[in-house]
Amino acid sequence: MTVLQISSPELASKDTPGTTPAGALGARRRSRVSGAAFQAKYIAEKLLAAAVVLWLAASAAFLAVHFAPGDPVTLLMGEFDTPELRATIEAQWGLDKSLFVQYYDFLTRLLQGDFGMSYVQRTPVSDILFGHRLVASAQLTAAATLVAVVVALITALITAGRKGFGTRITYLVELTFASVPTFWLGIVFITVLSFQLGVLPVVGGSKLENIILPSLTLGLPLAAVLSQVLREGIEKSLEQPYAITARARGISPWQLKLRHGLRHALIPAATLAGWSVGGMLTGTVIVEQVFGRPGIGQATVVAVTRQDVPVVLGITLLAVTLYVAVNTIVDIVYLWIDPRLRVR
């Protein structure tokens, strides 16, 4: 027993000179604490930056509405323009207050989820945005994102590292879908798949059938760009020394792409996907008009046509919030994609 007690530290000192087991354990513990602290600081900085961007966007939207040409009181009065009615409407809508007070009330209402009242429909803007319209647009965005991610992953994994006629055809198809405007692509899908072939209905079908064509119209252009970024990242990773070592150990090409190449290609792809998905709400405006879907896009067109400023302002802030939220989530997901970001 005495021999073991004496020789064990000696063996440990021979294996790791100048380091005891307790010291190594403490070093690993300090490293984990340091990594956790860095990750918490990283996430807090991203959330704070997102809050600042939302505040700046709300402030810019408020100033743009108040300094834009036109008078909302005149729009609310219609044909009955009298001084008494004007004073009543200004007091009712808070337009008789100073600009600073209106700005403070505007930010306070936003924090409470109140986007104001619609000039035309005379209903809360939140009821217009967060009802069935937002659900319909969210379903379309989610379906289009799923189409883009699945198509891009399959295409990139199949064509990465290959040179041939099929790969060249894939390049041409990707370039075509990435260049074609969404409204033209939607019209082509309606003409070919609905009117000529009768494969999918434009209206009158089930919810699943009615969302297939709009999601393809919105998702395929994103898939074309995303697959190019993924394929380039996978091909670059296959040229790295660790990929050559993995091949020498007998790993199959598919395992090499999935276990090593794909993960190293996710960072630029995630950046592009976050930017595209966040801005996909803008694309829904066009796609929903083409396919006649009752979503945020249709509400935007109606609000702009009728000069319904509170609804336009609410839609703008909703789009900015979604864009910032998606990109903030992508920035935080970087910690999982790239382990090097977890320790500083």
Phi, psi and omega in degrees: 000319179294322179297318180295320180294327181279319187280337182297312176297327179296317178296320180295322180290331177288323181288316180230089185302133176077008183228130175263159177304319179295322178293320178295319178297318178295323179295318179295322180294318178295325178294319179293319179296318179296318178295318179296321179294319178295318179297318178296319178294320180298313180295319179297320178295319179294319179293320178295318177297321178296318179296320179295319179296319178296320178296316179296321179294317178296320179294317179296319179295319179298313181293323179296320180292318185282335180256005177285152178298149179108160182234116180296331179294319177298321178295321180288325181287327183073232183275346185264090184254096177232151180300322180294315179295322178297316180295322179295316181292320179297321178289323182292321183264002178074021182276353178273357180275167178291162182297321180295319179294319177298322179293318178296316178296324180296312179294323179296317178294322180298319179295336178267002181080019181257115180263008180094190182250145177287134178294323187270309185275346180057036176232157178302139180297325179298326177292327179287320186276317190262025175261222182292337181294314180295322178298315180297317179291323178294321177297317179294317180296317180295317179294318179294321177296318178298316177299315183296315184291314182296312181296318181294316180297312182297314182296315182294318181293324182286319187266347183295130178078007181246143177233121180179184183294320180297321179293322178294321176297321178297318177302316182295318179295318179298316180296323180295310181293327180288337185263337186283135175296147185295322181294323179291321178297320177296319178295320178296316178299318179296316183294314186279305188282333182260305186283315185275310183268335181066028182285315183231140178278151174278317176223162174091353180267190177287172179298322179293317180294324182286343182261350184294307182296314177298322180291323175295318179298320182275331187268328184294319176300321176293320178298323180297317180287318183294322180294326177295318180293316179297316181296318179296319179294320178294316181295324176293321180291330179290346179267356183283159181301323181294330177290321178295320178296319179296322177296319180297332178277359175094016179289143182284157180302322180292318177296323179296319179293317185286316187275331185240308185294316184295318182295322179287341179269355186285332184295305177295326179293320178295322177299313180294318181295318178298317178295319183286316181294321177297324178270003181292338178299328176294321178293332179294335178301315182285314184296319179294328176290321180295318184262002177066035180272136181277081182234199180297326180299315178295320178296325179295314180297317180295318181294318179293319181297320182268005181057042179274087189300314180301323179291317178299318179295319179296319179294320178298314180293325177296317179296318179296318180298315179296318181297313180293319181296315181296316181289329175293318177298319178297318178299322179287325179295337176306327179299326178279324183289314185246104180298339181295338180281348185278343183233127175224000000 
